[in-house]
C-alpha cells in the first residue's frame, strides 16, 4: 500500500484518524511482544541483522548488499537469510536462476547476485541451512522483529528524510514498534540520506543514545546518459519518491512518475500500458532494480533500470561496534577483519 499522509505528521497534529486507530496499534504491539518473548535459537556462526523500525522502504536491501560486499572483501563467506516476502515457497531454499519473484520474492532474487541467499519463512531453519552449507557469517534480511533467531549484532536502517513519521505504531503510524523499544534492542543505527536530511534528523533527534553511522545512496554508472533523458518512471517499492529523486539527481527529465504499492504486481497488462504511454510521450520507461526482477520476461529488455548502491561513510565505527560479537565465533578471522576494514 502507499503511505497514508497522516503517518507523516508528528506530535499533536496527527489528527483524529490516528486517535481512532491507536487501539489497533495496541493489538499490533501485543503481537510483537509475543514474537519477541521466545527463547532465541543460536546457530554456530554470528548473525548480523539488518532491519528497521519503520514499515516500508528505508534502504534495507542496499544495506544488506553493502554489508555483504564488505564482509566478502575481508575474506568472510556470508550467506543471506530472508523471509522471501510474497514468495510462495516456504523454504528453506537456496535462491537460484530457476526461481522467480513469485517463488521467493523480489529482494532475494536481487540479493542472490551478491551472496548465497536462503529463503525461509522459518528464519531458524534458513540459518541452519546456511551454516550446513559452509557460511561463516549470516546476514539476516529484515528480521529485527523476529525473536526466534538469536542476533549478535542488529542494525536499524533509518531514512533521514522520513524519520519516524508521527512516531505511532501501525496502523496509527508508520512504525513496526515504538522508537524507544526498537532503539533499546539495536546495536547501531544506519542513517541513510543526503547530508542536509541527515543533519536535520540528527538536530531533531539529539536525545538518541544509540551509535549512529551515516550513509548515502549513489547511482551506479552504466554508460547511459541520463541527463535530459525523457523518462516515464514507475516504482513499486516502499518509498517510490526516493527512486524519483535519484532520477532527478542524475538529471533525467521525468515527464511522468507512477508510484505503485510496495511489491506491486507488475503484470503484462500494466506493463504494456506503461510502454504504450511512454512511446506516446517519446520517453523511456524506467524502474528500480528491485522492480525489474518482477517484470514479465518478455518486457525486461524494453525497460531501463537505475542501479543504486549504498555508500557507508564510516566503516571504522561499525567495525568497533561489531568486533566483540564476531570475536566469540571467529577469533582468527576477526584479526584479518580488524586489519583490513579500515583500509
The 8 nearest C-alpha neighbors of each residue, nearest first, counted from 0:
[[1, 260, 261, 2, 259, 237, 263, 3],
 [0, 2, 260, 3, 259, 261, 237, 258],
 [1, 3, 4, 0, 6, 173, 238, 237],
 [4, 2, 5, 6, 1, 7, 172, 0],
 [3, 5, 6, 7, 2, 8, 1, 13],
 [4, 6, 7, 8, 3, 13, 14, 17],
 [7, 5, 172, 4, 165, 8, 3, 164],
 [6, 8, 164, 5, 165, 4, 9, 161],
 [9, 7, 165, 13, 5, 6, 164, 12],
 [8, 10, 165, 13, 12, 164, 7, 11],
 [9, 11, 12, 13, 165, 8, 166, 14],
 [10, 12, 13, 9, 14, 8, 165, 15],
 [13, 11, 14, 10, 9, 8, 165, 5],
 [12, 14, 8, 11, 9, 17, 5, 10],
 [15, 13, 12, 16, 17, 18, 5, 11],
 [14, 16, 18, 17, 19, 13, 20, 12],
 [17, 15, 19, 18, 14, 20, 171, 13],
 [16, 18, 171, 20, 15, 19, 14, 13],
 [17, 19, 15, 16, 21, 20, 14, 171],
 [18, 20, 16, 17, 21, 15, 22, 171],
 [21, 19, 171, 17, 23, 18, 22, 170],
 [20, 22, 24, 23, 171, 18, 19, 17],
 [23, 21, 25, 24, 20, 26, 19, 18],
 [24, 22, 26, 25, 21, 20, 27, 170],
 [23, 25, 21, 27, 22, 26, 169, 168],
 [26, 24, 28, 22, 23, 27, 29, 21],
 [25, 27, 23, 29, 24, 28, 30, 22],
 [28, 26, 24, 30, 25, 29, 23, 31],
 [29, 27, 31, 25, 30, 26, 24, 32],
 [30, 28, 32, 26, 31, 27, 25, 33],
 [29, 31, 33, 27, 28, 32, 26, 34],
 [30, 32, 28, 34, 33, 29, 35, 27],
 [33, 31, 29, 35, 30, 34, 36, 28],
 [32, 34, 30, 36, 31, 35, 29, 37],
 [35, 33, 31, 32, 146, 36, 145, 30],
 [34, 36, 146, 32, 33, 37, 31, 145],
 [35, 37, 33, 34, 32, 146, 38, 31],
 [36, 38, 35, 39, 146, 147, 34, 33],
 [37, 39, 40, 147, 36, 146, 35, 148],
 [40, 38, 147, 148, 149, 146, 37, 41],
 [41, 39, 148, 149, 147, 38, 42, 123],
 [40, 42, 149, 148, 39, 43, 150, 44],
 [43, 41, 44, 40, 127, 126, 45, 149],
 [42, 44, 41, 45, 130, 328, 135, 127],
 [43, 45, 136, 135, 42, 328, 46, 137],
 [46, 44, 136, 151, 325, 137, 328, 47],
 [45, 47, 137, 150, 151, 138, 136, 48],
 [48, 46, 138, 152, 153, 139, 151, 137],
 [47, 49, 139, 153, 138, 154, 50, 152],
 [50, 48, 154, 140, 141, 139, 153, 155],
 [51, 49, 141, 143, 155, 142, 154, 48],
 [50, 52, 155, 156, 53, 157, 143, 141],
 [51, 53, 175, 174, 176, 181, 54, 155],
 [54, 52, 174, 51, 173, 175, 55, 163],
 [53, 55, 173, 174, 175, 52, 56, 51],
 [56, 54, 237, 53, 57, 238, 261, 236],
 [237, 55, 57, 238, 58, 236, 54, 59],
 [56, 58, 158, 157, 59, 156, 55, 238],
 [57, 59, 61, 60, 56, 62, 156, 158],
 [60, 58, 62, 61, 57, 63, 156, 49],
 [59, 61, 63, 62, 58, 64, 106, 110],
 [62, 60, 64, 63, 309, 58, 59, 308],
 [63, 61, 59, 65, 60, 64, 66, 58],
 [62, 64, 60, 66, 61, 65, 67, 59],
 [63, 65, 61, 67, 62, 66, 68, 60],
 [66, 64, 62, 68, 67, 63, 61, 69],
 [67, 65, 69, 63, 68, 64, 70, 62],
 [68, 66, 64, 70, 65, 69, 63, 71],
 [67, 69, 71, 65, 66, 70, 72, 64],
 [68, 70, 72, 66, 71, 67, 65, 73],
 [71, 69, 67, 73, 75, 72, 68, 66],
 [72, 70, 75, 68, 74, 73, 69, 76],
 [73, 71, 69, 70, 74, 68, 75, 67],
 [74, 72, 70, 71, 336, 75, 339, 69],
 [73, 75, 71, 72, 70, 76, 335, 332],
 [74, 76, 71, 70, 73, 77, 135, 136],
 [75, 77, 134, 135, 71, 136, 78, 74],
 [78, 76, 136, 137, 134, 75, 135, 67],
 [77, 79, 115, 137, 134, 116, 114, 138],
 [78, 80, 116, 138, 137, 139, 117, 115],
 [79, 81, 117, 139, 116, 118, 140, 125],
 [82, 80, 118, 140, 83, 117, 119, 139],
 [81, 83, 120, 119, 118, 84, 122, 80],
 [82, 84, 104, 103, 81, 118, 86, 107],
 [83, 85, 104, 86, 82, 103, 105, 81],
 [86, 84, 104, 83, 87, 101, 103, 262],
 [87, 85, 103, 104, 102, 101, 83, 84],
 [86, 88, 102, 101, 103, 89, 85, 104],
 [89, 87, 102, 90, 86, 103, 119, 92],
 [88, 90, 120, 119, 87, 91, 118, 121],
 [91, 89, 119, 92, 88, 118, 120, 125],
 [90, 92, 119, 125, 118, 117, 124, 89],
 [93, 91, 90, 118, 117, 94, 119, 125],
 [92, 94, 117, 116, 95, 118, 91, 115],
 [95, 93, 116, 117, 92, 111, 98, 108],
 [94, 96, 97, 98, 93, 111, 108, 116],
 [95, 97, 98, 94, 99, 108, 111, 112],
 [96, 98, 95, 99, 94, 102, 108, 93],
 [99, 97, 96, 95, 102, 94, 103, 100],
 [98, 100, 102, 101, 103, 97, 108, 104],
 [99, 101, 104, 105, 103, 102, 293, 86],
 [102, 100, 86, 99, 104, 103, 87, 85],
 [101, 103, 86, 87, 100, 99, 88, 98],
 [102, 104, 86, 83, 100, 101, 88, 87],
 [105, 103, 100, 86, 83, 84, 85, 101],
 [104, 106, 100, 108, 107, 292, 289, 293],
 [105, 107, 109, 108, 104, 110, 289, 60],
 [108, 106, 110, 109, 105, 111, 104, 83],
 [109, 107, 111, 105, 106, 110, 100, 94],
 [108, 110, 106, 107, 111, 112, 289, 105],
 [111, 109, 107, 112, 113, 108, 106, 116],
 [110, 112, 116, 114, 113, 108, 109, 115],
 [113, 111, 110, 109, 114, 108, 115, 116],
 [112, 114, 111, 110, 64, 67, 115, 68],
 [115, 113, 111, 78, 116, 112, 77, 110],
 [116, 114, 78, 111, 79, 117, 93, 113],
 [115, 117, 79, 111, 94, 93, 78, 80],
 [118, 116, 93, 80, 92, 125, 94, 79],
 [119, 117, 81, 83, 92, 82, 91, 90],
 [118, 120, 90, 91, 121, 125, 82, 89],
 [119, 121, 82, 89, 122, 90, 118, 83],
 [122, 120, 119, 123, 124, 125, 82, 91],
 [121, 123, 125, 124, 119, 120, 126, 148],
 [124, 122, 126, 125, 148, 121, 127, 147],
 [125, 123, 127, 126, 122, 121, 128, 91],
 [124, 126, 122, 119, 91, 128, 123, 127],
 [125, 127, 129, 123, 128, 124, 122, 130],
 [128, 126, 124, 130, 129, 125, 131, 123],
 [129, 127, 131, 125, 126, 130, 132, 124],
 [128, 130, 126, 132, 127, 131, 134, 78],
 [131, 129, 127, 134, 132, 128, 133, 126],
 [132, 130, 128, 129, 133, 127, 134, 126],
 [133, 131, 129, 130, 128, 134, 127, 78],
 [132, 134, 130, 131, 135, 129, 76, 78],
 [135, 133, 130, 76, 77, 136, 78, 129],
 [134, 136, 76, 44, 77, 133, 75, 130],
 [135, 137, 77, 45, 44, 134, 46, 76],
 [138, 136, 46, 78, 77, 79, 139, 47],
 [137, 139, 79, 47, 48, 46, 140, 78],
 [140, 138, 48, 80, 79, 47, 142, 49],
 [139, 141, 81, 49, 142, 80, 138, 48],
 [142, 140, 50, 49, 143, 139, 48, 81],
 [143, 141, 145, 144, 140, 50, 139, 48],
 [142, 144, 50, 145, 141, 48, 51, 49],
 [143, 145, 142, 146, 35, 31, 34, 141],
 [146, 144, 142, 143, 147, 34, 35, 148],
 [145, 147, 35, 34, 148, 39, 37, 144],
 [146, 148, 39, 145, 40, 37, 149, 38],
 [149, 147, 39, 40, 123, 146, 150, 41],
 [148, 150, 39, 41, 40, 151, 147, 146],
 [151, 149, 46, 152, 47, 48, 148, 153],
 [150, 152, 46, 324, 45, 47, 149, 153],
 [151, 153, 47, 150, 186, 48, 46, 321],
 [154, 152, 48, 185, 186, 47, 49, 150],
 [153, 155, 187, 49, 188, 48, 50, 186],
 [154, 156, 51, 188, 50, 189, 187, 49],
 [155, 157, 189, 51, 188, 190, 50, 59],
 [158, 156, 190, 57, 159, 191, 189, 155],
 [157, 159, 57, 191, 161, 160, 162, 190],
 [160, 158, 197, 162, 192, 196, 191, 161],
 [159, 161, 196, 158, 162, 192, 197, 200],
 [162, 160, 158, 159, 164, 163, 7, 157],
 [161, 163, 159, 164, 160, 158, 157, 200],
 [164, 162, 166, 161, 165, 53, 174, 173],
 [163, 165, 7, 166, 162, 6, 8, 161],
 [164, 166, 9, 8, 167, 7, 6, 172],
 [167, 165, 163, 164, 172, 174, 168, 9],
 [168, 166, 172, 165, 171, 174, 173, 169],
 [167, 169, 174, 172, 24, 176, 171, 175],
 [170, 168, 172, 171, 24, 174, 173, 175],
 [169, 171, 172, 24, 168, 20, 23, 173],
 [172, 170, 17, 169, 20, 21, 167, 168],
 [171, 173, 167, 6, 169, 168, 170, 174],
 [172, 174, 169, 54, 53, 6, 168, 167],
 [175, 173, 53, 168, 176, 169, 52, 54],
 [174, 176, 52, 53, 168, 54, 169, 173],
 [177, 175, 174, 168, 52, 181, 178, 28],
 [176, 178, 180, 179, 168, 181, 174, 167],
 [177, 179, 181, 180, 182, 176, 52, 166],
 [180, 178, 182, 177, 181, 183, 176, 184],
 [179, 181, 183, 177, 178, 182, 184, 176],
 [182, 180, 178, 184, 183, 179, 177, 185],
 [181, 183, 185, 179, 184, 180, 178, 209],
 [182, 184, 180, 181, 185, 179, 209, 186],
 [185, 183, 181, 182, 180, 186, 153, 143],
 [186, 184, 153, 182, 183, 187, 154, 181],
 [187, 185, 153, 154, 152, 184, 209, 188],
 [188, 186, 154, 210, 185, 211, 209, 155],
 [187, 189, 211, 155, 154, 156, 190, 212],
 [190, 188, 156, 212, 213, 211, 155, 157],
 [189, 191, 213, 157, 159, 214, 212, 188],
 [192, 190, 214, 158, 215, 159, 157, 213],
 [193, 191, 215, 159, 197, 196, 158, 194],
 [192, 194, 196, 195, 215, 197, 191, 216],
 [193, 195, 197, 196, 198, 192, 215, 199],
 [196, 194, 198, 197, 193, 199, 192, 200],
 [197, 195, 199, 160, 159, 194, 198, 193],
 [196, 198, 194, 159, 200, 199, 195, 192],
 [199, 197, 195, 201, 196, 200, 194, 202],
 [198, 200, 196, 202, 197, 201, 195, 203],
 [201, 199, 197, 203, 202, 198, 159, 204],
 [200, 202, 204, 198, 203, 199, 205, 197],
 [203, 201, 199, 200, 204, 205, 198, 197],
 [202, 204, 200, 201, 205, 199, 206, 198],
 [205, 203, 201, 206, 202, 207, 200, 199],
 [204, 206, 207, 202, 201, 203, 208, 200],
 [205, 207, 204, 208, 203, 201, 209, 202],
 [208, 206, 205, 209, 204, 182, 210, 201],
 [207, 209, 206, 210, 205, 182, 211, 183],
 [210, 208, 207, 211, 187, 188, 182, 186],
 [209, 211, 187, 188, 208, 212, 186, 207],
 [212, 210, 188, 189, 187, 209, 213, 190],
 [211, 213, 189, 190, 188, 313, 210, 214],
 [212, 214, 190, 189, 312, 191, 311, 211],
 [215, 213, 311, 191, 312, 310, 190, 192],
 [216, 214, 192, 191, 310, 193, 309, 217],
 [215, 217, 309, 308, 310, 307, 192, 218],
 [216, 218, 308, 307, 309, 219, 215, 310],
 [217, 219, 307, 306, 308, 220, 216, 305],
 [218, 220, 307, 306, 221, 217, 308, 305],
 [221, 219, 222, 218, 223, 306, 307, 305],
 [220, 222, 223, 219, 306, 224, 305, 218],
 [221, 223, 220, 224, 225, 219, 305, 218],
 [222, 224, 221, 225, 220, 226, 228, 303],
 [225, 223, 226, 222, 228, 227, 221, 251],
 [226, 224, 228, 251, 250, 223, 249, 227],
 [225, 227, 250, 251, 228, 224, 249, 252],
 [228, 226, 251, 252, 250, 225, 229, 224],
 [229, 227, 251, 225, 226, 252, 230, 224],
 [230, 228, 282, 252, 253, 283, 227, 254],
 [231, 229, 283, 282, 253, 284, 254, 232],
 [230, 232, 284, 255, 254, 256, 283, 277],
 [233, 231, 256, 285, 286, 230, 284, 257],
 [232, 234, 257, 286, 256, 258, 285, 231],
 [235, 233, 258, 239, 286, 236, 259, 287],
 [234, 236, 259, 261, 260, 263, 262, 290],
 [237, 235, 261, 238, 239, 234, 262, 56],
 [56, 236, 238, 55, 261, 239, 235, 260],
 [237, 239, 56, 240, 236, 241, 55, 57],
 [240, 238, 242, 234, 241, 236, 258, 237],
 [239, 241, 243, 242, 238, 244, 258, 234],
 [242, 240, 244, 239, 243, 238, 245, 246],
 [243, 241, 245, 240, 239, 244, 246, 287],
 [242, 244, 240, 246, 245, 241, 247, 239],
 [243, 245, 247, 241, 246, 242, 240, 248],
 [246, 244, 248, 242, 247, 243, 241, 249],
 [247, 245, 243, 244, 248, 249, 251, 242],
 [248, 246, 244, 250, 251, 245, 249, 243],
 [247, 249, 245, 246, 250, 244, 251, 243],
 [250, 248, 246, 247, 251, 225, 226, 245],
 [249, 251, 226, 247, 248, 227, 225, 252],
 [252, 250, 227, 228, 226, 225, 247, 246],
 [251, 253, 229, 227, 228, 230, 254, 250],
 [254, 252, 230, 255, 251, 231, 229, 256],
 [255, 253, 231, 230, 252, 229, 256, 282],
 [254, 256, 231, 253, 232, 257, 230, 233],
 [255, 257, 232, 233, 231, 258, 253, 254],
 [256, 258, 233, 232, 259, 234, 255, 231],
 [259, 257, 234, 239, 233, 235, 256, 260],
 [260, 258, 235, 234, 263, 257, 261, 1],
 [259, 261, 0, 235, 1, 263, 262, 236],
 [260, 262, 236, 235, 237, 263, 0, 259],
 [263, 261, 235, 236, 260, 264, 290, 105],
 [264, 262, 260, 235, 261, 265, 259, 236],
 [263, 265, 266, 262, 293, 235, 294, 269],
 [266, 264, 294, 263, 269, 293, 270, 267],
 [265, 267, 269, 268, 264, 270, 295, 294],
 [268, 266, 270, 269, 271, 295, 265, 294],
 [269, 267, 271, 266, 270, 272, 265, 273],
 [268, 270, 272, 267, 266, 271, 273, 265],
 [269, 271, 273, 267, 272, 268, 274, 266],
 [272, 270, 274, 268, 273, 269, 267, 275],
 [271, 273, 275, 269, 270, 274, 276, 268],
 [272, 274, 270, 276, 275, 271, 277, 269],
 [275, 273, 277, 271, 276, 272, 270, 278],
 [274, 276, 272, 278, 273, 277, 271, 279],
 [275, 277, 273, 279, 278, 274, 272, 280],
 [278, 276, 282, 280, 274, 279, 275, 231],
 [277, 279, 281, 275, 280, 276, 282, 274],
 [278, 280, 276, 277, 281, 275, 282, 274],
 [279, 281, 277, 282, 278, 276, 254, 231],
 [282, 280, 278, 279, 277, 283, 229, 230],
 [281, 283, 229, 230, 277, 280, 278, 231],
 [284, 282, 230, 231, 277, 229, 285, 281],
 [283, 285, 231, 302, 230, 232, 277, 303],
 [286, 284, 303, 232, 304, 302, 231, 283],
 [285, 287, 304, 233, 234, 232, 290, 303],
 [288, 286, 290, 304, 289, 305, 291, 234],
 [289, 287, 291, 290, 304, 306, 305, 286],
 [288, 290, 287, 291, 292, 105, 106, 109],
 [291, 289, 287, 293, 288, 292, 235, 286],
 [292, 290, 288, 294, 293, 289, 287, 286],
 [291, 293, 290, 294, 289, 105, 100, 288],
 [294, 292, 291, 290, 100, 265, 105, 295],
 [293, 295, 291, 292, 265, 296, 299, 298],
 [294, 296, 297, 298, 267, 293, 266, 299],
 [297, 295, 298, 299, 294, 300, 293, 292],
 [296, 298, 295, 299, 300, 294, 301, 267],
 [299, 297, 301, 296, 300, 295, 294, 302],
 [300, 298, 301, 296, 302, 297, 294, 295],
 [299, 301, 298, 302, 297, 303, 296, 294],
 [302, 300, 298, 299, 303, 284, 274, 297],
 [303, 301, 284, 299, 285, 300, 304, 298],
 [304, 302, 285, 284, 286, 301, 305, 283],
 [305, 303, 286, 287, 285, 288, 306, 302],
 [304, 306, 287, 307, 286, 288, 303, 218],
 [307, 305, 219, 288, 218, 304, 287, 308],
 [308, 306, 218, 219, 217, 305, 216, 309],
 [309, 307, 217, 216, 61, 218, 310, 219],
 [308, 310, 216, 61, 215, 217, 311, 65],
 [311, 309, 215, 214, 216, 312, 308, 217],
 [312, 310, 214, 313, 309, 213, 314, 215],
 [311, 313, 214, 213, 310, 314, 212, 215],
 [314, 312, 315, 316, 311, 212, 317, 213],
 [313, 315, 317, 316, 318, 312, 311, 341],
 [314, 316, 318, 313, 317, 341, 319, 340],
 [315, 317, 319, 314, 318, 313, 320, 212],
 [318, 316, 314, 320, 315, 319, 321, 313],
 [317, 319, 315, 321, 316, 320, 322, 314],
 [320, 318, 316, 317, 322, 321, 315, 323],
 [321, 319, 317, 318, 322, 316, 323, 186],
 [320, 322, 318, 319, 323, 324, 317, 325],
 [321, 323, 325, 319, 320, 324, 318, 326],
 [322, 324, 326, 325, 321, 327, 320, 319],
 [325, 323, 326, 327, 151, 322, 321, 152],
 [326, 324, 327, 322, 323, 328, 329, 45],
 [327, 325, 330, 323, 328, 329, 324, 333],
 [326, 328, 325, 324, 329, 330, 323, 45],
 [329, 327, 326, 325, 44, 330, 45, 43],
 [328, 330, 326, 332, 331, 333, 325, 327],
 [329, 331, 326, 333, 332, 328, 327, 334],
 [332, 330, 333, 334, 329, 335, 326, 328],
 [331, 333, 335, 334, 329, 330, 336, 75],
 [332, 334, 336, 335, 330, 331, 329, 326],
 [335, 333, 337, 332, 336, 331, 338, 330],
 [334, 336, 332, 333, 338, 337, 339, 73],
 [337, 335, 333, 339, 334, 338, 340, 73],
 [338, 336, 334, 335, 339, 340, 333, 318],
 [339, 337, 335, 336, 340, 334, 341, 342],
 [338, 340, 336, 342, 341, 337, 335, 73],
 [339, 341, 336, 342, 337, 338, 315, 73],
 [342, 340, 339, 315, 314, 338, 337, 318],
 [341, 339, 340, 338, 315, 314, 337, 336]]
